[in-house]
Amino acid sequence: METPFEIHYDGLAAAVTEHELQESRVFDIAFSDRREPLVITVAVAPGGKKWWTSVPQGRQKEAGEVGKLVADYIRAKRKKTN
């Protein structure tokens, strides 16, 4: 599990923690307002296409937007360490 980190979404700070669940990376997003926490993971279609999805499903738009921010953070962190 990675160290928790913070992103900014929709003008708000959000704490992100990463977990492993049945060999999948799952991210728990805790927003700084009263919004329900969001759990996201990367889904893979049979053709190999990947997208961010919420767990449980139902907050797809938010999952896609927040997932991009999470991915950007992880990529930037990797660049700094390489």
C-alpha positions as CSV (number, residue, x, y, z in Angstrom):
1,M,0.0,0.0,0.0
2,E,1.3,3.4,-1.0
3,T,1.5,6.4,1.4
4,P,-1.8,8.4,1.4
5,F,-1.7,11.5,-0.7
6,E,-3.9,14.5,-1.6
7,I,-5.5,15.7,-4.8
8,H,-7.7,18.6,-5.6
9,Y,-11.0,18.0,-7.3
10,D,-13.9,20.4,-7.9
11,G,-12.2,23.0,-5.8
12,L,-11.8,20.7,-2.8
13,A,-9.0,18.8,-1.2
14,A,-9.4,15.0,-1.2
15,A,-7.3,12.5,0.7
16,V,-6.5,9.4,-1.4
17,T,-5.5,6.0,0.1
18,E,-4.5,3.0,-2.0
19,H,-5.4,-0.6,-1.2
20,E,-5.1,-3.9,-2.8
21,L,-8.2,-6.0,-3.1
22,Q,-8.1,-9.4,-4.8
23,E,-5.0,-8.4,-6.8
24,S,-6.6,-5.1,-7.9
25,R,-5.6,-1.6,-7.0
26,V,-8.4,0.3,-5.3
27,F,-8.4,3.9,-4.3
28,D,-10.5,5.4,-1.5
29,I,-11.1,9.1,-1.9
30,A,-12.2,11.1,1.1
31,F,-13.5,14.5,0.1
32,S,-13.1,17.5,2.4
33,D,-16.8,18.4,2.2
34,R,-19.8,16.3,3.3
35,R,-19.8,14.3,0.0
36,E,-19.8,10.5,0.4
37,P,-16.3,8.9,0.0
38,L,-15.6,7.5,-3.4
39,V,-13.9,4.1,-4.1
40,I,-12.4,3.7,-7.6
41,T,-10.5,1.1,-9.6
42,V,-9.4,0.6,-13.2
43,A,-11.7,-1.7,-15.1
44,V,-10.5,-3.6,-18.3
45,A,-12.8,-4.5,-21.2
46,P,-12.2,-7.7,-23.2
47,G,-10.4,-5.7,-25.9
48,G,-8.0,-4.3,-23.3
49,K,-9.5,-0.8,-23.1
50,K,-9.1,0.6,-19.5
51,W,-11.3,3.1,-17.7
52,W,-11.9,4.3,-14.1
53,T,-15.0,3.0,-12.4
54,S,-16.6,3.5,-9.0
55,V,-17.1,0.6,-6.6
56,P,-20.0,0.1,-6.4
57,Q,-20.9,1.5,-9.8
58,G,-23.1,4.5,-10.1
59,R,-20.6,7.4,-9.8
60,Q,-19.0,6.9,-13.2
61,K,-18.5,10.6,-14.2
62,E,-16.9,11.4,-10.8
63,A,-14.8,8.2,-11.0
64,G,-13.4,9.1,-14.4
65,E,-12.5,12.7,-13.4
66,V,-11.0,11.7,-10.0
67,G,-9.2,8.7,-11.5
68,K,-7.4,10.9,-14.0
69,L,-6.2,13.1,-11.1
70,V,-5.0,10.0,-9.3
71,A,-3.2,8.7,-12.4
72,D,-1.6,12.1,-13.0
73,Y,-0.3,12.1,-9.4
74,I,1.1,8.6,-9.6
75,R,2.8,9.3,-13.0
76,A,4.4,12.5,-11.6
77,K,5.6,10.7,-8.5
78,R,7.2,8.0,-10.7
79,K,9.0,10.6,-12.8
80,K,10.5,12.2,-9.7
81,T,11.9,8.9,-8.4
82,N,13.3,7.7,-11.8
